[in-house]
Amino acid sequence: MSRPRLNRKIGFNPAVTYFKPQGIPMRNLEIVELTTEEMEAYRLRHSRGLDQKQAAEKMHTSASTYQRILYLAYEKIADALVNGKAIKIIK
């Protein structure tokens, strides 16, 4: 039996939840889903400039879990940018 998932602290509630390439209708785009948890990890590192340990503490998680979340966000954002996909932030 797996351990129950811990609630991580998310200090970000996005007003905009979709980003897409300009000039391409949404119906023609694939969508990459980014969780608010992944968005928070990305925001803390790149908007707030926190290091891994500080960001992990803010999210109430371990540094290794924070790093895993951040790298998932990197992969998804890179996929969307390189392959011309839309990004949807989900809760």
VENLIN-V676059 format. One record per residue. N is the residue number from 0. RES is the residue in three letters. PHI is phi as a letter, one per 40 degrees, with the letter a starting at -180 (999 if undefined). D_FIRST is the distance of its C-alpha to the first C-alpha in Angstrom with 2 decimals. Layout:
n	res	phi	d_first
N	RES	PHI	D_FIRST
N	RES	PHI	D_FIRST
This chain:
n	res	phi	d_first
0	MET	999	0.00
1	SER	c	3.78
2	ARG	c	6.70
3	PRO	c	9.08
4	ARG	c	12.09
5	LEU	c	15.18
6	ASN	c	18.49
7	ARG	c	20.97
8	LYS	c	24.64
9	ILE	b	26.67
10	GLY	b	30.42
11	PHE	a	31.59
12	ASN	b	32.23
13	PRO	c	34.06
14	ALA	c	37.13
15	VAL	b	37.26
16	THR	b	34.24
17	TYR	b	35.88
18	PHE	b	37.73
19	LYS	a	39.54
20	PRO	c	42.23
21	GLN	c	45.71
22	GLY	g	47.73
23	ILE	b	45.02
24	PRO	c	44.11
25	MET	d	40.46
26	ARG	c	40.52
27	ASN	c	41.19
28	LEU	b	38.39
29	GLU	c	34.83
30	ILE	b	32.52
31	VAL	b	30.05
32	GLU	c	27.57
33	LEU	b	27.09
34	THR	c	24.72
35	THR	c	26.27
36	GLU	c	23.85
37	GLU	c	25.27
38	MET	c	28.74
39	GLU	c	28.46
40	ALA	c	27.53
41	TYR	c	30.50
42	ARG	c	32.77
43	LEU	c	32.15
44	ARG	c	32.92
45	HIS	b	35.84
46	SER	c	37.40
47	ARG	c	36.92
48	GLY	g	37.22
49	LEU	c	34.50
50	ASP	c	33.12
51	GLN	d	29.44
52	LYS	c	29.02
53	GLN	c	30.94
54	ALA	c	29.13
55	ALA	c	25.67
56	GLU	c	26.94
57	LYS	c	28.31
58	MET	c	25.00
59	HIS	f	23.15
60	THR	a	20.90
61	SER	c	21.10
62	ALA	c	23.81
63	SER	c	21.62
64	THR	c	19.53
65	TYR	d	22.92
66	GLN	c	24.34
67	ARG	c	21.65
68	ILE	c	22.31
69	LEU	c	26.05
70	TYR	c	26.11
71	LEU	c	24.40
72	ALA	c	27.20
73	TYR	d	29.79
74	GLU	c	28.82
75	LYS	c	28.97
76	ILE	c	32.22
77	ALA	c	33.81
78	ASP	d	32.99
79	ALA	c	34.63
80	LEU	c	37.66
81	VAL	c	38.34
82	ASN	b	37.83
83	GLY	g	39.37
84	LYS	b	36.39
85	ALA	c	35.92
86	ILE	b	33.30
87	LYS	b	31.58
88	ILE	c	29.82
89	ILE	b	27.04
90	LYS	c	25.41
